[in-house]
Amino acid sequence: MPSTPRAEHIGSLLRPAELLAARTAHAAGELDVADLRTAEDRAIEQALTLQQETGLDVYSDGEYRRFSFLSDVADAVDGFVDGHATMDWQGGDSALDKRSTAKIVGARLRQHRRLTAHEVPFLAAHAPRPYKMTLPDPTYFTLASWQRGTSETAYPSRADLLGDLTDVVRSELAALIADGVPYIQLDAPGFTLFADERLRAQMSADGTDPDALLDACIEADRACLAGLDRAGVTVAMHLCRGNSQGRWLAAGGYDRIAAELFARVPVDTWLLEYDDERSGDFAPLRHMPDAVIVVLGLVSTKTGHMEKRDELIRRVEQAVRYVPLDRLALSPQCGFASVAMGNPIDWDIQRDKLRLVADTARDLWG
């Protein structure tokens, strides 16, 4: 894209009640695909209006055609089986389902259709400004979709999943570039799990070397991006520590992963969770390559607490110690509904938080 967006959001938005009802009816066999698509279209138009009214610089479709930020993969790729890993969710309501929305891999992965071909045309035709399409990064699937006793026949280790997943994601990246999509975002919450000592210990206890798997995941992302014609396209990567119905998975700053990850994964923009103390300080930003844009996720989508504009500006001023102001931007720390059920806030709070991002960005960058 020709200019730097200063006010972004990560991609997913709260689903309107009418859309959730339509999806439930479709799952029950009471609504056909055409009527579901009509309901999705209406909801996306509502989401685009919200983004325009709040003053954002980049638009998404709210991920309204998905069950979760990563469900496009299992919908388009054979080899997943019924079953979901139990994740160690922290915070939020302890009674909520702890299963990941990622399905378990039970056979070799074979892609039977594109991931987002059904999502791009409507957004491209209706977005009033540049728009983004989001894709899940391969990393998270190695942690949530590989299960001992189920996946080993097809993929003896977690890292063995990466080859086929890389082919799927690279193919979709190339197709989105050919479609003329101006902004493509890889969502990679898996990387921050390697920065959490508790989760690293769990990987080691399962027979996984966390440092070796981290290195393999970085190389997988490099392979996803290698040789693509990215002229005129922004390719970004988003990092958070898990985001589901107000809950989180990991804690710890970026220090352990920053030097390798930021230097070796050649994206144009990093969107980084920084909404609370679990994210650590800004010092790891010193590892950012020159010319890369850093989007600071300072506004939380996990709670209804409303941040103050002066506090956001103060935190941006702290980050300027490591990255110049002209290479910074603002966003929430993650999506408002990484899964369809959404985080425990309402539409009005979502609107106010998006407007806060945009208004603060105007104060800082004009």
Secondary structure by P-SEA (a helix, b strand, c coil): ccccccccccccccccaaaaaaaaaaaaccccaaaaaaaaaaaaaaaaaaaaaacccccccccccccccccccccccccccccccccccccccccccccccbbbbcccccccccccccccaaaaaccccbbbbbbbccccccccccccccccccccccccaaaaaaaaaaaaaaaaaaacccbbbbbbccccccccaaaaaaaaaaccaaaaaaaaaaaaaaaacccccccccccbbbbcccccccccccccccccccaaaaacccccbbbbbccccccccccccccccccbbbbbccccccccbbbbaaaaaaaaaaacccccccccccccccccccccccccccaaaaaaaaaaaaaaaaaacc
